[in-house]
Amino acid sequence: MQLVKDVMTTTIITLSPDMPVREATALLAEKDVSGAPVLDGDKIVGIFSEADILRSLKTTKKNLRLVFPSISSIGIAFQEELVQRELLEAYEDIGSRPVSEVMSTDIHTIDANLTVKDAVMAMVLNDVNRLPVVSKGLLVGIITRGDVIKGFASEKNDVGNSK
């Protein structure tokens, strides 16, 4: 059975609690990751993810419904544009706030020497997509759903090649 340290990502994108949400979002997009640990010094104080951004967007339109039959296509286009504009305004509102106001503070970590199966169980039980990996209390990596799948695939290949 593979260990977390065998499949984790060691090039870790980290954020600081006082970084503006706009800057943190741009970094996630640039690095093509959906979330990152937030560190205050060496201490993990939160996780900032796409889900946190979406959860913190507040608009006056709670639901968008398409009503049939439509009176005109102009009305539909206007309604969609209104919602898009509201979302952009809501993002502008949170963009200058610090990451600490938006991040999740319910932090679940995993030890580097536990198994990938342990990581999967922790992700499922805690309903998270990534776990910061720690060794002796320090952040040494991150394991994501993608890392788990790669680990399972390489383990299957190892078993298949040993026959």
Summary of the structure (lengths in Angstrom):
residues: 163
radius of gyration: 20.2
end to end distance: 16.7
largest distance: 66.6
contacts: 451
relative contact order: 0.22
helix: 47%
strand: 21%
